[in-house]
Amino acid sequence: MLDVSSHGRVAPKTKTINVNANLLSQRLAEREHIREWIRKRLIFIGLCMVVAVIALPPLHRAQRKALANAAQLKKKEAAIAQQVIDLQKQQDTVKPAVASEHLLRSIGKNSREFLGHVFLLLDNVSPAISLSTFKANMNSGTLELGTQADAINYQAAQVFVAECERTPRQQGTYVSSMRSNSTVGDEGVSFDFSQRVKLAP
């Protein structure tokens, strides 16, 4: 039977839309998407677990080894610190003895040099010279020698002073108050003599 109207036209066909089928297909697509997402997450979690199983034991062993090394180093540090304390105590104990030894060595050296310069001066005294007084003082590493002398004549006094001027490390030789002294001889003279000598450091 033809679908025609009273005017002879073909009646339009009505189309029906299956809403249930469209919703079902959309739901199926969403479920597939969710399943894919879950599958990827499970794969990622599985890979993480595999990596953890492979990597964590060596890391744990390395951590334990590092902690053991740190403990040993801490013990060594404590032992070294104790050794340093003991050495400092020994140093404090020995320091006075070392200082005393150094002082004695310095005193011995200075005393030998002191006597050496005194004997040098006395060796310069000839039979034409006589010393009435003699003094020697130490002041800040400088030896100060002084004497009152008598000479049979002026030339003998000059020779004595010239010999004293050749003393090693002498810083000054001084003659003062030269005067005639007839008790020594007709040409006798008396004078004050002083000399400064720098001792070796």
C-alpha positions in Angstrom: 0.0 0.0 0.0 1.4 3.4 -1.0 1.7 6.1 1.5 0.0 8.9 -0.3 -2.1 11.8 0.7 -5.4 12.7 -0.8 -3.6 15.1 -3.0 -1.5 12.4 -4.5 1.7 13.2 -2.6 3.8 10.7 -0.9 3.6 11.1 2.8 7.0 11.8 4.5 8.6 8.9 6.4 9.1 9.5 10.1 12.6 8.6 11.5 12.9 7.3 15.0 16.1 7.8 17.1 17.1 5.0 19.5 18.2 7.0 22.5 18.9 4.0 24.6 21.4 2.6 22.0 23.2 6.0 21.9 23.5 6.2 25.6 24.7 2.6 25.8 27.5 3.1 23.2 28.6 6.3 25.1 28.7 4.3 28.3 30.6 1.5 26.7 33.2 4.1 25.4 33.5 5.6 28.8 34.0 2.2 30.4 36.7 1.4 27.8 38.4 4.7 28.5 38.3 4.0 32.3 39.6 0.5 31.8 42.5 1.9 29.7 43.3 4.4 32.3 43.2 1.7 35.0 45.4 -0.6 32.9 48.0 2.2 32.5 48.0 2.9 36.2 48.4 -0.8 37.0 51.3 -1.0 34.6 52.9 2.1 36.1 52.4 0.7 39.7 53.8 -2.6 38.6 56.9 -1.0 37.1 57.3 1.0 40.3 57.2 -2.1 42.3 59.7 -3.9 40.1 62.0 -1.0 40.3 61.6 -0.8 44.0 62.3 -4.6 44.4 65.4 -4.2 42.3 66.7 -0.9 43.6 65.7 -0.8 47.3 67.9 -3.7 48.6 71.2 -2.2 47.2 70.2 1.2 48.4 69.4 -0.2 51.8 72.8 -2.0 51.9 74.5 1.2 50.8 72.7 3.1 53.6 73.7 0.6 56.2 77.3 0.7 55.0 77.3 4.5 55.0 75.9 4.5 58.6 78.6 2.0 59.7 81.3 4.1 58.1 80.0 7.2 59.7 80.0 5.5 63.1 83.6 4.3 62.6 84.6 7.8 61.6 82.9 9.3 64.6 84.8 6.9 66.8 88.1 7.8 65.1 87.3 11.5 65.5 86.6 11.0 69.2 89.9 9.1 69.6 91.9 11.8 67.7 90.2 14.5 69.8 91.3 12.6 72.9 94.8 12.3 71.6 94.9 16.0 70.9 93.8 16.7 74.5 96.5 14.3 75.8 99.1 16.0 73.7 98.1 19.4 74.9 98.4 18.2 78.5 101.8 16.9 77.7 102.8 20.1 76.1 101.6 22.1 79.1 103.6 19.8 81.3 106.8 20.0 79.2 106.5 23.7 78.3 108.0 25.0 81.6 110.9 22.6 81.3 111.5 23.6 77.7 111.3 27.3 78.6 113.8 26.7 81.5 116.2 24.8 79.2 116.0 27.6 76.6 116.6 30.2 79.3 119.6 28.3 80.7 121.0 27.9 77.2 120.6 31.6 76.5 122.1 32.5 79.9 125.1 30.2 79.3 125.7 31.7 75.8 125.3 35.3 77.1 127.6 34.6 80.1 130.3 33.1 77.9 130.1 36.1 75.5 130.0 38.5 78.5 133.2 37.0 79.9 134.8 36.9 76.5 134.4 40.6 76.0 135.6 41.3 79.5 138.7 39.2 78.9 139.3 40.9 75.5 139.4 44.3 77.3 141.7 43.0 80.0 144.0 41.4 77.4 144.5 44.9 75.9 146.0 46.1 79.1 149.7 46.3 78.6 152.4 46.7 81.3 152.3 50.4 80.5 148.6 50.6 81.7 147.1 50.0 85.1 143.4 49.8 85.9 142.2 51.3 89.2 138.5 50.5 88.8 136.5 48.3 86.5 132.8 47.8 86.0 130.6 45.8 83.5 126.8 46.1 83.1 124.3 44.2 80.9 121.4 46.2 79.5 118.9 44.8 76.8 121.6 42.8 75.1 124.2 45.5 75.3 127.4 45.1 77.4 128.7 48.4 78.9 132.3 48.3 80.1 133.9 51.1 82.1 137.2 51.6 83.8 139.5 54.3 85.3 143.0 53.7 83.9 146.5 55.1 84.4 149.2 55.1 81.6 152.9 55.9 81.8 152.4 58.3 78.9 149.8 59.5 76.3 151.0 57.1 73.6 150.4 54.1 75.8 146.9 55.3 76.5 146.3 55.7 72.7 147.6 52.2 72.0 145.2 50.8 74.6 142.2 52.7 73.2 143.1 51.6 69.6 143.2 47.9 70.6 139.9 48.2 72.4 138.3 49.7 69.2 139.0 46.5 67.3 136.6 44.6 69.6 134.0 42.6 67.6 130.5 44.3 67.6 131.6 47.3 69.6 129.2 50.2 69.2 131.3 52.9 70.7 134.6 53.5 72.6 134.9 56.6 74.6 137.7 58.3 76.5 137.0 61.2 78.9 138.7 63.2 81.6 142.3 62.6 80.4 144.6 64.4 82.8 148.3 64.3 83.9 149.2 62.0 86.8 152.8 62.4 88.1 152.5 59.5 90.5 152.7 57.1 87.5 155.7 58.9 85.9 156.8 62.2 84.5 154.6 61.8 81.5 151.9 59.8 83.3 148.2 60.3 82.5 144.9 59.1 84.0 141.7 58.8 82.0 138.1 57.4 82.1 137.4 54.7 79.5 134.0 53.3 78.5 132.8 50.9 75.7 129.5 49.6 74.5 129.4 46.1 72.9 126.3 44.5 71.3 126.0 40.9 72.3 125.0 38.3 69.6 121.3 37.6 69.6 
